[in-house]
Amino acid sequence: MSRPLRIALIASARFPIREPFAGGLEAHTWALASALSRRGHRISLFAAAGSDPDLGVRELAVHTPRLSSAARTDLRMTDPSAMHEHHAYLRLMLDLARGEGGSAYDLVHNNSLHYLPVAMAPAVPAPVVTTLHTPPTPWLESAIQTDPTGCGSFTAVSDHTARSWQPLVRCAQVVHNGIDLRLWPAGAGGGGLVWSGRIVPEKGPDLAIAAAAEAGLPLTLAGPVADAGYFRDRVAPRLGGGIRYAGHLARGELAALVGSARATLVTPCWDEPYGLVVAESLACGTPVVGFDRGALAEILTPDCGRLVPYPDVSALAAAVHETTALSRRACRERAEAFCSLGRMTDRYEALYEELLP
């Protein structure tokens, strides 16, 4: 890009942008902020308190409202966490609209899942770009409909996600998520199977356990327990006998684990908007076998993985041995060609250039 920009990067307020990441959205935001900073842009990261101070960008903690005793006794009051999140984004967008957006930033890039940055985008003097990271949600659809032509520009993390937002968002530019390949080095493989991600029902780790058992191979699970009841009832009872839970790992530990595995199981029980776990696995040279849901087919090619119909656990197990025979070099090459952070950042910089005078 011909000039450095002053960019306000809006992150999710639910979890800090730091390792170990709470999920793919936090990992993506960290990577994007880091990449743009390295390219000379001045980034202000609006994120939850406790975000990584080593990003080299300005971190602003979210604000929570001080409610009176009368307000707290209102039986109709929204859940406190939702109220805090609403207040944080309202405060931020008012600041951007009143002054900072006009004088301090060339562009605002919204990577949050909240409706207010979209609904209030028309009030911000600087161009606003929103990346669509999820399937359509009621609040975000409502925000777009308040001013369809004035709520800024949109990108989507996959062709699948872009299609899911049509016809409400007709021209979302697809920018596939990328990862820093230096932080996900190719590994030797040869170990058991691996599964990583948030441990919640929609990610299906219990199905990965069933497939590994049917394939007769050990499996290591890694990731944050985001649904304690699900982990207690569906995952914990099946640990042991070759099934291991490694915990919520920092990226370096997770990359080493994935690189040592012979294959990665990816078992979405919903339509994945992108599938960052797939990109990370390919970067480590580890082929992927998973359910054919959402955007996974956009990332995987026959050279680096296999997809089977959801929720056919037996088909998943049967595909494991075929998948482990795939070339680890081909996996790494697919990541270099399709999933790199540099490729993603190039695409965003080109879009920023288009939006600025």
For each residue, the residues with C-beta under 8 A, 3 or more apart:
1: 4 5 39 349 350 352 353
2: 353
3:
4: 1 39 40 41 42
5: 1 41 42 106 107 352 356
6: 41 42 44 104 105 106 107
7: 36 41 42 43 44 105 106 107 108 109 352
8: 44 46 96 100 101 104 105 107 108 109 126
9: 29 32 33 36 43 44 45 46 57 109 111
10: 46 92 108 109 110 111 112 117
11: 17 26 29 45 46 47 48 51 111 112
12: 15 17 25 26 29 47 48 111 112 113 114
13: 47 48 62 84 85 88 89 112 114
14: 22 48 85
15: 12 21 22 23 26 48
16: 22 26 47 48 49 50 51 52
17: 11 12 21 26 29 30 33 45 47 48 51 52 55
18: 21 26 30 50 51 52
19: 30 52 250 251
20: 224 248 249 250 251 254
21: 15 17 18 24 26 27 30 251
22: 14 15 16 26 198 224 226
23: 15 26 27 197 198 224 226
24: 21 27 28 177 197 274 276 277
25: 12 28 29 111 113 133
26: 11 12 15 16 17 18 21 22 23 29 30
27: 21 23 24 30 31 179 251 276
28: 24 25 31 32 111 133 177 276
29: 9 11 12 17 25 26 32 33 45 47 111
30: 17 18 19 21 26 27 33 34 52 55
31: 27 28 34 35 178 179 180 341
32: 9 28 29 35 36 109 111 344 345 348
33: 9 17 29 30 36 37 43 45 55 57
34: 30 31 37 38 55 56 180
35: 31 32 38 39 180 341 342 344 345
36: 7 9 32 33 39 41 43 345 348
37: 33 34 40 41 43 55 56 57
38: 34 35
39: 1 4 35 36 345 349
40: 4 37
41: 4 5 6 7 36 37
42: 4 5 6 7
43: 7 9 33 36 37 55 57 58
44: 6 7 8 9 57 58 60 104 105
45: 9 11 17 29 33 51 55 57 58 59 60
46: 8 9 10 11 60 62 92
47: 11 12 13 16 17 29 51 59 60 62
48: 11 12 13 14 15 16 17 51 61 62
49: 16 61 62
50: 16 18
51: 11 16 17 18 45 47 48 55 59
52: 16 17 18 19 30 55 59
53: 59
54:
55: 17 30 33 34 37 43 45 51 52 59
56: 34 37
57: 9 33 37 43 44 45
58: 43 44 45
59: 45 47 51 52 53 55
60: 44 45 46 47 92
61: 48 49
62: 13 46 47 48 49 84 85 88 91 92
63: 87 88 91
64: 84 87 88
65: 83 84 87
66:
67: 71 72 83
68: 71 72
69: 72 73
70: 73 74
71: 67 68 74 77
72: 67 68 69 77
73: 69 70
74: 70 71 77
75:
76:
77: 71 72 74 80 83
78: 82 83 86
79: 82 83
80: 77 83 84
81: 84 85
82: 78 79 85 86
83: 65 67 77 78 79 80 86 87
84: 13 62 64 65 80 81 87 88
85: 13 14 62 81 82 88 89 114
86: 78 82 83 89 90 114 116
87: 63 64 65 83 84 90 91
88: 13 62 63 64 84 85 91 92
89: 13 85 86 92 93 112 114 116 117
90: 86 87 93 94 116
91: 62 63 87 88 94 95
92: 10 46 60 62 88 89 95 96 117
93: 89 90 96 97 116 117 120 123 124
94: 90 91 97 98 120
95: 91 92 98 99 100 101
96: 8 92 93 100 101 105 108 120 124 126
97: 93 94 101 120 123 124 125
98: 94 95 101
99: 95 102 103 104
100: 8 95 96 103 104 105
101: 8 95 96 97 98 104 105 108 124 125 126
102: 99 125 126
103: 99 100
104: 6 8 44 99 100 101
105: 6 7 8 44 96 100 101 108 126
106: 5 6 7 126 127 352 356
107: 5 6 7 8 126 127 128 129 352 355 356
108: 7 8 10 96 101 105 117 121 124 126 127 128 129 152
109: 7 8 9 10 32 128 129 131 348
110: 10 117 118 121 128 129 130 131 152
111: 9 10 11 12 25 28 29 32 131 133
112: 10 11 12 13 89 117
113: 12 25 133 134 137 140
114: 12 13 85 86 89 117 139
115: 118 119 139 140 142 143
116: 86 89 90 93 119 120 143
117: 10 89 92 93 108 110 112 114 120 121 128 130
118: 110 115 121 130 140 143 144 151 152
119: 115 116 142 143 146 147 151
120: 93 94 96 97 116 117 123 124
121: 108 110 117 118 124 128 130 147 150 151 152
122: 147 150 151
123: 93 97 120
124: 93 96 97 101 108 120 121 128
125: 97 101 102
126: 8 96 101 102 105 106 107 108
127: 106 107 108 152 153 355 356
128: 107 108 109 110 117 121 124 151 152 153
129: 107 108 109 110 152 153 154 155 351 352 355
130: 110 117 118 121 151 152 153 154 155
131: 109 110 111 154 155 156 157 175
132: 154 155 156 157 161 162 165 169 172 273
133: 25 28 111 113 157 161 273 274
134: 113 137 161 273
135: 161 164 271 273
136: 140 141 164 165 168
137: 113 134 140 141
138: 141 142
139: 114 115 142 143
140: 113 115 118 136 137 143 144
141: 136 137 138 144 145 168
142: 115 119 138 139 145 146
143: 115 116 118 119 139 140 146 151
144: 118 140 141 148 151 168 169
145: 141 142 148 168
146: 119 142 143 151
147: 119 121 122 150 151
148: 144 145 151 168
149:
150: 121 122 147
151: 118 119 121 122 128 130 143 144 146 147 148
152: 108 110 118 121 127 128 129 130
153: 127 128 129 130 173 351 355
154: 129 130 131 132 165 169 171 172 173
155: 129 130 131 132 172 173 174 175 348 351
156: 131 132 159 161 162 165 169 172 173 174 175
157: 131 132 133 161 174 175 176 177 273 274 295
158: 161 162 174 176 273 274 294 295 298
159: 156 162 163 174 295 298
160: 163 164 271 272 273 294 295 298
161: 132 133 134 135 156 157 158 164 165 172 174 273 274 294 295
162: 132 156 158 159 165 166 169 172 174
163: 159 160 166
164: 135 136 160 161 271 273
165: 132 136 154 156 161 162 168 169 172
166: 162 163 169 170
167: 170
168: 136 141 144 145 148 165
169: 132 144 154 156 162 165 166 172
170: 166 167
171: 154
172: 132 154 155 156 161 162 165 169
173: 153 154 155 156 347 351
174: 155 156 157 158 159 161 162
175: 131 155 156 157 344 347 348 351
176: 157 158 274 298 299 338 339 343 344
177: 24 28 157 274 276 279 339 344
178: 31 279 339 340 341 342 343 344 345
179: 27 31 183 184 276 279 280 283 335 339 340 341
180: 31 34 35 183 184 341
181: 184 185 283 335 336 339 340 341
182: 185
183: 179 180 251 252 255
184: 179 180 181 255 258 259 280 283 284 335
185: 181 182 255 259 283 284
186: 259 283 284 285 328 329 332
187: 255 256 258 259 260 261 284 285 286
188: 259 260
189: 259 260 261 262 285 286 328
190: 260 262
191: 194 218 260 261 262
192: 212 217 218 219 220 242 261 262
193: 208 212 215 217 218 219 220 261 262 263 264 265 320
194: 191 219 220 221 222 257 258 261 263 264 265 281 286
195: 205 208 219 220 221 222 264 265 266 267
196: 221 222 223 254 257 258 264 277 280
197: 23 24 203 205 223 277
198: 22 23 203 223 224 226
199: 203 205 221 223 224 225 226 227 230 231 235
200: 203 226 227 230
201: 204 227 230 234 269
202: 268 269 270
203: 197 198 199 200 223 267 268 269
204: 201 207 208 267 268 269 291 311
205: 195 197 199 208 209 221 223 234 235 267
206: 209 210 234 235 238
207: 204 210 211 267 269 291 311 313 316
208: 193 195 204 205 211 212 219 221 265 267
209: 205 206 212 213 219 221 235 238 243
210: 206 207 213 214 313 317
211: 207 208 214 215 265 267 313 316 317 320
212: 192 193 208 209 215 217 218 219 242 243 265 317 320
213: 209 210 216 242 243
214: 210 211 313 314 317
215: 193 211 212 317 318 320 321
216: 213
217: 192 193 212 242 262 320
218: 191 192 193 212 242 243 244
219: 192 193 194 195 208 209 212 242 243 244 265
220: 192 193 194 195 244 245 246 257 261
221: 194 195 196 199 205 208 209 235 243 244 245 246
222: 194 195 196 245 246 247 248 249 254 257
223: 196 197 198 199 203 205 248 249
224: 20 22 23 198 199 248
225: 199 228 231 248
226: 22 23 198 199 200
227: 199 200 201 230 231
228: 225 231 232
229: 232 233
230: 199 200 201 227 233 234 235
231: 199 225 227 228 234 235 236
232: 228 229 235 236
233: 229 230 236 237
234: 201 205 206 230 231 237 238
235: 199 205 206 209 221 230 231 232 238 239 245
236: 231 232 233 239 245
237: 233 234
238: 206 209 234 235 243
239: 235 236 243 244 245
240: 243
241:
242: 192 212 213 217 218 219
243: 209 212 213 218 219 221 238 239 240
244: 218 219 220 221 239
245: 220 221 222 235 236 239
246: 220 221 222 249 253 257
247: 222
248: 20 222 223 224 225
249: 20 222 223 246 253 254 257
250: 19 20 253 254
251: 19 20 21 27 183 254 255
252: 183 255 256
253: 246 249 250 256 257
254: 20 196 222 249 250 251 257 258 280
255: 183 184 185 187 251 252 258 259 280 284
256: 187 252 253 259 260
257: 194 196 220 222 246 249 253 254 260 261
258: 184 187 194 196 254 255 261 264 280 281 284 286
259: 184 185 186 187 188 189 255 256 284 285 286
260: 187 188 189 190 191 256 257
261: 187 189 191 192 193 194 220 257 258 264 286
262: 189 190 191 192 193 217 286 324
263: 193 194 286 287 288 289 320 323 324
264: 193 194 195 196 258 261 277 278 281 286 287 288 289 290
265: 193 194 195 208 211 212 219 288 289 290 316 320
266: 195 275 277 278 281 288 289 290 291 296
267: 195 203 204 205 207 208 211 290 291 316
268: 202 203 204 271 272 275 290 291 293 294 296 310
269: 201 202 203 204 207 291 293 310 311
270: 202 293 294
271: 135 160 164 268 293 294 295
272: 160 268 275 293 294 295 296
273: 132 133 134 135 157 158 160 161 164 294 295
274: 24 133 157 158 161 176 177 294 295 299
275: 266 268 272 278 279 294 295 296 299
276: 24 27 28 177 179 279 280
277: 24 196 197 264 266 280 281
278: 264 266 275 281 282 288 290 296 299 300 305
279: 177 178 179 275 276 282 283 299 335 338 339
280: 179 184 196 254 255 258 276 277 283 284
281: 194 258 264 266 277 278 284 286 287 288 331
282: 278 279 285 286 287 288 299 304 305 331 332 334 335 339
283: 179 181 184 185 186 279 280 332 335 339
284: 184 185 186 187 255 258 259 280 281 331 332
285: 186 187 189 259 282 328 329 331 332
286: 187 189 194 258 259 261 262 263 264 281 282 328 331
287: 263 264 281 282 304 305 306 323 324 326 328 331
288: 263 264 265 266 278 281 282 300 304 305 306 323 331
289: 263 264 265 266 305 306 307 308 316 319 320 323
290: 264 265 266 267 268 278 296 300 305 306 307 308 316
291: 204 207 266 267 268 269 296 307 308 309 310 311 312 316
292: 296 297 307 308 309 310
293: 268 269 270 271 272 296 310
294: 158 160 161 268 270 271 272 273 274 275
295: 157 158 159 160 161 271 272 273 274 275 298 299
296: 266 268 272 275 278 290 291 292 293 299 300 307
297: 292 300 307
298: 158 159 160 176 295
299: 176 274 275 278 279 282 295 296 334 338 339
300: 278 288 290 296 297 304 305 306 307 334
301: 304 305 334
302: 305 306
303: 326 327 330 331 334
304: 282 287 288 300 301 326 327 330 331 334
305: 278 282 287 288 289 290 300 301 302 323 326 331
306: 287 288 289 290 300 302 319 322 323
307: 289 290 291 292 296 297 300
308: 289 290 291 292 312 315 316 318 319
309: 291 292 312 315
310: 268 269 291 292 293
311: 204 207 269 291
312: 291 308 309 315 316
313: 207 210 211 214 316 317
314: 214 317 318
315: 308 309 312 318 319
316: 207 211 265 267 289 290 291 308 312 313 319 320
317: 210 211 212 214 215 313 314 320
318: 215 308 314 315 321 322
319: 289 306 308 315 316 322 323
320: 193 211 212 215 217 263 265 289 316 317 323 324
321: 215 318 324 325
322: 306 318 319 325 326
323: 263 287 288 289 305 306 319 320 326
324: 262 263 287 320 321
325: 321 322
326: 287 303 304 305 322 323 330 331
327: 303 304 330 331
328: 186 189 285 286 287 331 332
329: 186 285 332 333
330: 303 304 326 327 333 334
331: 281 282 284 285 286 287 288 303 304 305 326 327 328 334 335
332: 186 282 283 284 285 328 329 335 336
333: 329 330 336 337
334: 282 299 300 301 303 304 330 331 337 338 339
335: 179 181 184 279 282 283 331 332 338 339 340
336: 181 332 333 339 340
337: 333 334 340
338: 176 279 299 334 335 343
339: 176 177 178 179 181 279 282 283 299 334 335 336 343
340: 178 179 181 335 336 337 343 344
341: 31 35 178 179 180 181 344 345
342: 35 178 345 346
343: 176 178 338 339 340 346 347
344: 32 35 175 176 177 178 340 341 347 348
345: 32 35 36 39 178 341 342 348 349
346: 342 343 349 350
347: 173 175 343 344 350 351
348: 32 36 109 155 175 344 345 351 352
349: 1 39 345 346 352 353
350: 1 346 347 353 354
351: 129 153 155 173 175 347 348 354 355
352: 1 5 7 106 107 129 348 349 355 356
353: 1 2 349 350 356
354: 350 351
355: 107 127 129 153 351 352
356: 5 106 107 127 352 353
357:
